[in-house]
């Protein structure tokens, strides 16, 4: 935040002033719970994350000349909510894992410099997974499946909008061989996309 003026003798007809107002706020919440179901390692894990960011930058320009400067205002904010739950069930003959995750992202952007522009964007991702794994002496094997449903919506101040819904299945498998502490061999397969969360 500041104030600046000048009136140089070389151009006495000009004067210029600038005032800035910046506002930034960050809020976060991250509770974590881990429930042990028995002494064998069975447990339930629940994790929640909340992030809220507000960033405002306002600049005001004034000139005594006929060519007045414009105002510049930029408002940016976003909210992220994620909730995940995982269940781990180890047995003597097999280990079983399953879980789910919900993620919601929302951002609002408005900028003004002569003209006003902005957009609102929301994205929701719901995911579930399940896998099994087991040790066979020096061998380790794991296989599972993950499902994701994504829903995103966006709209501009001019009224232009876009909306998408899509589903994805992601199988994965892994097998590894560990003959000693210094040697390990593994072969794995997985399907993924670039913007996978």
Residue pairs with C-beta under 8 A, 6 or more apart in sequence:
1 19
1 20
1 21
1 22
2 18
2 19
2 20
3 17
3 18
3 19
4 16
4 17
4 18
5 15
5 16
5 17
6 15
6 16
7 14
7 15
8 14
13 64
13 65
14 63
14 64
14 65
15 63
15 64
16 61
16 62
16 63
16 69
17 61
17 62
18 59
18 60
18 61
18 62
19 59
19 60
20 57
20 58
20 59
20 60
21 56
21 57
21 58
22 56
22 57
22 58
23 54
23 55
23 56
24 53
24 54
24 55
24 56
25 52
25 53
25 54
25 55
26 51
26 52
26 53
27 50
27 51
27 52
27 53
28 49
28 50
28 51
28 52
29 48
29 49
29 50
30 47
30 48
30 49
30 50
31 47
31 48
32 45
32 46
32 47
32 48
33 45
33 46
33 47
34 43
34 44
34 45
35 43
35 44
35 45
35 46
36 42
36 43
37 43
37 44
40 90
40 91
41 88
41 90
42 88
42 89
42 90
43 87
43 88
44 85
44 86
44 87
44 88
45 84
45 85
45 86
45 88
46 83
46 84
46 85
47 82
47 83
47 84
47 85
48 81
48 82
48 83
48 84
49 80
49 81
49 82
49 83
50 79
50 80
50 81
51 78
51 79
51 80
52 77
52 78
52 79
52 80
53 76
53 77
53 78
53 79
54 76
54 77
55 74
55 75
55 76
55 77
56 73
56 74
56 75
56 76
57 72
57 73
57 74
58 71
58 72
58 73
58 74
59 71
59 72
59 73
60 71
61 68
61 69
61 70
61 71
61 72
62 68
62 69
63 69
70 113
70 114
71 112
71 113
72 111
72 112
72 113
73 110
73 111
73 112
73 113
74 110
74 111
74 112
75 108
75 109
75 110
75 111
75 118
76 107
76 108
76 109
76 110
77 107
77 108
77 109
78 105
78 106
78 107
78 108
79 104
79 105
79 106
79 107
80 103
80 104
80 105
81 102
81 103
81 104
82 101
82 102
82 103
82 104
83 101
83 102
83 103
84 99
84 100
84 101
84 102
85 99
85 100
85 101
86 97
86 98
86 99
87 97
87 98
87 99
88 95
88 97
89 95
89 96
89 97
90 96
93 134
94 132
94 133
94 134
95 132
95 133
95 134
96 130
96 131
96 132
97 129
97 130
97 131
97 132
97 133
97 144
98 128
98 129
98 130
98 131
99 128
99 129
100 126
100 127
100 128
100 129
101 125
101 126
101 127
101 197
102 124
102 125
102 126
102 127
103 123
103 124
103 125
103 126
103 127
103 197
104 122
104 123
104 124
104 125
105 121
105 122
105 123
105 124
106 120
106 121
106 122
106 123
107 120
107 121
108 118
108 119
108 120
109 118
109 119
109 120
110 116
110 117
110 118
110 157
111 117
111 118
116 157
117 156
117 157
118 156
118 157
119 154
119 155
119 156
119 157
120 154
120 155
121 152
121 153
121 154
122 152
122 153
122 154
123 150
123 151
123 152
123 153
124 150
124 151
124 152
125 148
125 149
125 150
125 151
125 197
126 148
126 149
127 146
127 147
127 148
127 149
127 197
128 146
128 147
129 144
129 145
129 146
129 147
130 144
130 145
131 142
131 143
131 144
131 145
131 172
132 142
132 143
132 144
133 140
133 141
133 142
133 143
134 140
134 141
138 177
138 178
138 179
139 175
139 176
139 177
139 178
140 174
140 175
140 176
140 177
140 178
141 174
141 175
141 176
142 172
142 173
142 174
142 175
143 171
143 172
143 173
143 174
144 171
144 172
144 173
145 169
145 170
145 171
145 172
146 169
146 170
146 171
146 172
147 167
147 168
147 169
147 170
148 167
148 168
148 170
148 196
149 165
149 166
149 167
150 164
150 165
150 166
150 167
150 168
151 164
151 165
152 162
152 163
152 164
153 161
153 162
153 163
154 161
154 162
154 163
155 161
155 162
168 193
169 191
170 190
170 191
170 192
170 196
171 189
171 190
171 191
172 188
172 189
172 190
172 191
173 188
173 189
173 190
174 186
174 187
174 188
174 189
175 186
175 187
175 188
176 184
176 185
176 186
176 187
177 184
177 185
177 186
178 184
178 185
179 185
